[in-house]
Amino acid sequence: MILVTGATGKVGGAVLAQLVEAGQRVRALVRDPAKLGEIGGKVEVVKGDLAKPETLDAAFAGVDKAFVLSTGADLPTLVGNAVDAAKKAGAKHIVFLSSSTAAEAYETQIGRWHIEAEAKIKASGLAWTMIQPGAFASNTLSWAGSIKSQGAVFQPTGENKVAPIDPYDIAAVAVKVLISPGHEGKSYVLTGPEALSAAEQVAKISAAIGRPIKFVDVTEDAAREGMVRAGLPEVFIRAILEAHAMVRAGHGGAITTTVEELLGRKARTFDAWLMRHVKAFQ
């Protein structure tokens, strides 16, 4: 039995679907089972929350392997709760969706959260595998509002680049690790196949929707003001600005071939991801 946490999100949902396609016995841990939709009828479902340890015994009972995914400032605590439940249930292997920032020499708050979470897993005595993706192609969905309302994207990253990865590929790697041997004790840094600046990604979105979009390289102060107006908590504003500063400093554009090495095919391009999600920007 494989447990998937975060099963209604972009990566967790794709992991769930791909495990079902592979014929695996799967259980989903979700806060709201209704959000699983049709796939909820193809897997075991446990209503629970990593923030509520009392709900985790039922989720982890009889589980051999678990895909653990969570976000935010309380990430280390949530992962610790998952580790405790996994050990109690006799699970053998945790596959954790971490971040490439955990492997970067350039220190960020997001990296610190993931490093602390990884340390809890490594100290557990359970077998582990760390999946460490860089920038998600789906991060650009956060631009949809300003594209629709102002025909522009505002971001303080200059001309420097990231190598956006399709969440489907992240999930495919996680599934490969979960259902095949030999990945214990390994960390896999994942990227897409091409490095793109924010302006280049904006240009691709513009071409896809058939109307002009400007990229505006704003200051950090202006970016902060926008996030404050949007109601983001300060802890997330600081973390996002640190991530932007990392890119602006020239970190984040490195490309790995890990997806191709593990899956035997090339990583999906940003263009391929955009074709499937263009309606979000129209």
N, C-alpha and C positions, 0 to 999 in steps of 0.2 A: 504493500500500500504506500502510495506517495501522497503526501500532504502538500497542498499549494496554499500559501497565504497571499493576501493581496490579490485574490483571484478575480476581482471585478475591475482591476486596473489594466492599463495598456500592456504591460509586460506580463503580469500575473494571469490576465485573461488569455493571452496568447500561449503561455505555458500550459494552462489548463486545456485549451483546445488541442494543442499539439500532442499532449499526453494521451488525450482521448483518441485522437487519430492513430496514435501508435499502439492502441489496444491495452493501455496500462490501467490498473486499478487506481483510481484517483479520488481524493477527498478534498473538498474546498472549504477553507475557513473564511467566512465572510461575516460582516456586520449586518448586512441586509441581503438575505437569500434571493429576494425578488430581483435584485440587480443582475443576477447570473443569467437571467433569461432562459432561452431554450436549452443551453448546455447544462443548466442546473438539473435537468432530468436525466442526464447521462453520467452523473458523478454522485458520490456521497456528499452531503452538505451538512456542515456543522455551523450553527450560528455562534459567533464568538468574536473576541477582540484580543489582540496581543497586549492591549493595555489592561485587560481584565484576566489575570492569571487563573481565576476560578473557572473560566470558560475553556481552558486549554486542555484539561485532562481528556475530555471527550474528543477533542480535535486530534490529539496525538496518539490516542489509544490504538495499538496495533500498527502504527506507522513505522516503516523501515527507513524511509528517506523523506526529507522535508525541504521544500523550496521556500525560503524565508525572505520576505520583502516587506520593508516598511520605510517611512520617511520621517523627517523632521528632527527637531532638537532632542526629542526623547527617544531617538532611534536606539542608542545603546541600552536603555532600560527595556524597550520592547523586545529587542533581540535577546537580551538576558532572560526575559520571561519565556521566550520560545525555547531557548537552550535548556532552561530548567525543566520545562514540560517534556522536551524531547528526551532528556536523560531519564526522567522519571518513567517514561513510557517504554524505554528500551530501544529508542530509535538509534540507527547506526550512522547516518550520514546527513549533514546539513549542507545544502547548497544555498549560498547567500548572495543576493543581489547587492553588491557593494558599489563602488564608484572608482573610476580611474584616478580620482583625486587622492584616494588612499595609497596609491602607488607613486604619486608625484612627489618630487622633492619640494615643489612649490606649495607651501602650507596654506590651507584654507579651512574655514569652519566646516564646510561640507566634508572635507577630507578628515578632519578631526573626529567628526561624528562617526564616520565609517571605520576609521582606524580603531576607535574604541569598541565599536560593535564587533569588528573582526577579532579583536583581542579576546572578547568574551567567548566567541565560538572556538577559537584556537585553544583556550584554556579549559574547555569543557571535557576534553578527552574523547569527543566524538570525531569521526572522520569529517572532513570539511572540504569544500571547494568554494573559492571566491570568484564570482563573476564581476568584473570591474569595467563596465562600459564608460566611455566618454560621453560627449554631448549627444543627446537623443535628437533624431530628426523631428520628433514630435514636440520638442521644446518650441518650435516655431509656431505652434498653434496658439501660444500666448500672444502672438502678434496679430491675430485675426481681428480683434476689436479695433485697434488703431488703423489697420489696413482698411477696414470697412468704413470707419468714421472719418478718417483723415487722409487715407491714401498714403500712409507713411508708417515706417517702423523706426522707433527711437531706441538706441542702445549704445552704451559707452564702450564699445569694443574695437573701434577703429578699423583698420584694414586687416587685422590679424585674424587667423583662421582656426576653425575646429574641423573635426572629421566626423560629421553627424552619422549616427548609426540608426538603422531602422529597428524599432522595438521588436519587430518580428524576428530579427536575427538574434537579438539578445535572448529571446525566449527559445529559439532553436538551439542555441548553445546550451542553455540551461537544461533543456530536455535531453540533449546528447549526454550531458554529464550525469543526469539522473538515471538514465536507462542503460548506460554502458560503463564498463569497469575502467579503472586506471586513471581516474581524475582526482583521487583523494590527495589532499595536501597540496593542491595546485591553485594558483591564482591566474586568471585569464583576463588580460586587458583587451577590451574590444573597442574597435572603431569602425566607422564606415570606410569605404574604399577611396574617398577623395576629401581633400581639405578645402573648405570653403569659408570665405569671410561672410559676415552677416549681410553685407551688400550683395554678394554673389547669390546667397540664398534668396534674398528679397527679389533679385532680378529673375530668378527662376520662377518664383511665385507669381511675379508680375506677368511673365510670358504665359504661364499656365492659365491665369484668369483673364488674360487679354485686356488688361488696363494698367496704366502706369502706377508704380508705387515708389516712393522716395525712401532711401535709407538715410537717416539723420544720426550722425555720430555725436551724441549729446555728452555733456559732462556728467560726472558721477552725481553731482548735486542735483542736476535736472532729472536724472534717472531716479534718484531717491525721492524727489518730489512726486514723480509720477506713481511710484509704488506706495507712497504714503496716501495719495489721493485714492488709490485703488483699495486701500484698507489692509495692506499686508502688515503682519506683525513685524516689529523691529528686528527680531532675531532672524527672520527670513530675509528682510531687506539687507541686513549686513552680510548674510551668507551669499546672496545673489550678487551683491556688489563685489565681494571678494572673488567670486567666480568670474565676473566680467573683467576684473583687474588682472586675473591670471591670464585670460585670453589676450588682453591688451598688452601684457608683458611678453607675449610670444609663446606662451605655454598652451597646449591643448590641440595643436595642429598636427601632431605626430600621427602617423598611420601605422596600425598593426595589421598583420595578415592572419591573426588568430582565428577569425571567423572562417576563412577559407581552409586553414589547416585542420580545424575541427570538423567542419561540415562537408568538406570536399567540393565546395562551390564558392564562388566569389560573394562577398558581402553585397547586399542590395544597395543601390545608389540612392542619393537624396531624390533624384528625379523619379525613381520608381516609387518611393514612399509618397512623393507629392501627387503622383497620378491617382493614388488611392484616396487621397485626403483633400483634393483640390476644392471640393464643395465647402469645406470649412472656411475658406478664405473669400468665397464669392458673396 
